[in-house]
Amino acid sequence: VQLQASGGGLVQAGGSLRLSCAASGTIFGVDRMGWFRQAPGKQRELVAWLISDGTTIYADSVKGRFTISGGVAKNTVDLQMSGLKPDDTAVYYCNAWVPDTGSRYWGQGTQVTVSS
């Protein structure tokens, strides 16, 4: 089973983009799905989590600008990004975590570029 991400692209500062991610099959036991990003020369960092009970967690840098949604049980997760800044430029990866096995699934990454 693989995670397949879509969306991303080039946008001007202040613009919006929507990322989507879905599993190619069914991943059982997923507790949360989320988005991470990695900018050139930097470590991969958490952007947002969507937990199976509906709880959402955001990095401070994106609070109030990004919204995560989807269905953990259906293995889908979206990220609506608004008020984009050049600092948001990165490759974005979706992720699914199965705590019982410790397994993490990663999408292939999608480039988001924000021009100033």
C-alpha positions as CSV (number, residue, x, y, z in Angstrom):
1,V,0.0,0.0,0.0
2,Q,1.3,3.4,-0.9
3,L,0.3,7.0,-0.1
4,Q,-0.3,9.1,-3.2
5,A,-0.1,12.9,-2.9
6,S,-1.4,15.4,-5.3
7,G,-1.6,19.2,-5.5
8,G,1.2,21.6,-5.0
9,G,2.8,23.9,-7.5
10,L,3.9,27.5,-7.9
11,V,1.9,30.3,-6.2
12,Q,2.6,33.9,-5.3
13,A,2.9,35.0,-1.7
14,G,-0.6,35.4,-0.2
15,G,-2.1,32.8,-2.5
16,S,-3.6,29.4,-1.7
17,L,-3.0,25.8,-2.6
18,R,-4.6,22.5,-1.6
19,L,-2.8,19.2,-1.2
20,S,-4.5,15.8,-1.2
21,C,-3.3,12.4,-0.1
22,A,-4.9,9.0,-0.3
23,A,-3.8,5.4,0.2
24,S,-3.7,3.1,-2.8
25,G,-5.3,0.4,-0.7
26,T,-6.4,0.1,2.9
27,I,-4.0,0.6,5.8
28,F,-5.4,-0.9,9.0
29,G,-4.8,0.6,12.4
30,V,-4.0,4.1,11.4
31,D,-4.1,6.4,14.3
32,R,-3.2,9.7,12.6
33,M,-2.4,11.1,9.2
34,G,-0.5,14.3,8.6
35,W,1.7,16.4,6.5
36,F,5.4,17.1,6.9
37,R,7.6,19.4,4.8
38,Q,11.3,19.7,4.0
39,A,12.9,22.8,2.7
40,P,16.4,22.7,1.0
41,G,19.1,22.2,3.6
42,K,16.6,21.8,6.4
43,Q,15.3,18.8,8.3
44,R,11.8,17.4,7.7
45,E,9.3,19.0,10.0
46,L,5.7,18.4,11.0
47,V,3.1,20.7,9.5
48,A,-0.1,19.2,10.8
49,W,-1.7,16.0,12.2
50,L,-5.2,14.8,11.9
51,I,-5.9,12.2,14.6
52,S,-8.5,9.5,14.5
53,D,-10.6,11.2,17.2
54,G,-10.8,14.4,15.1
55,T,-8.1,16.3,17.0
56,T,-5.9,18.5,14.8
57,I,-2.4,19.6,15.6
58,Y,-0.5,22.4,13.8
59,A,3.0,23.7,13.8
60,D,3.1,27.2,15.2
61,S,4.3,28.5,11.9
62,V,1.1,27.5,10.0
63,K,-1.6,28.0,12.6
64,G,-4.4,30.1,11.3
65,R,-3.3,29.7,7.7
66,F,-3.4,26.0,7.0
67,T,-6.3,23.6,7.6
68,I,-6.0,19.8,7.7
69,S,-9.0,17.6,7.0
70,G,-9.9,14.2,5.8
71,G,-10.8,10.8,7.1
72,V,-8.2,8.8,9.0
73,A,-10.3,5.6,8.7
74,K,-10.5,6.1,5.0
75,N,-6.8,6.8,4.8
76,T,-7.2,10.3,3.2
77,V,-5.9,13.6,4.3
78,D,-6.0,17.1,2.7
79,L,-4.2,20.3,3.5
80,Q,-5.7,23.6,2.6
81,M,-3.0,26.3,2.6
82,S,-3.8,29.9,2.6
83,G,-1.8,33.1,3.1
84,L,1.2,31.3,1.7
85,K,4.6,32.8,2.4
86,P,8.0,32.2,0.7
87,D,9.1,30.4,3.9
88,D,6.4,27.8,3.1
89,T,8.4,26.7,0.1
90,A,9.3,23.0,0.5
91,V,8.6,19.5,-0.6
92,Y,5.4,18.4,1.3
93,Y,5.0,14.7,2.3
94,C,1.9,13.0,3.6
95,N,2.2,10.5,6.4
96,A,0.2,7.8,8.1
97,W,1.1,6.3,11.4
98,V,0.1,2.9,12.8
99,P,1.0,2.8,16.5
100,D,0.4,-0.9,17.0
101,T,3.2,-1.9,14.6
102,G,5.2,1.4,14.7
103,S,4.8,1.6,10.9
104,R,5.0,4.9,9.1
105,Y,3.8,5.3,5.5
106,W,5.1,8.2,3.4
107,G,3.8,9.7,0.2
108,Q,6.1,10.6,-2.6
109,G,6.3,14.3,-1.9
110,T,4.9,17.2,-3.8
111,Q,6.7,20.5,-4.4
112,V,5.2,23.8,-3.1
113,T,7.0,26.9,-4.2
114,V,5.9,30.4,-3.0
115,S,7.3,33.4,-4.9
116,S,7.6,36.8,-3.3
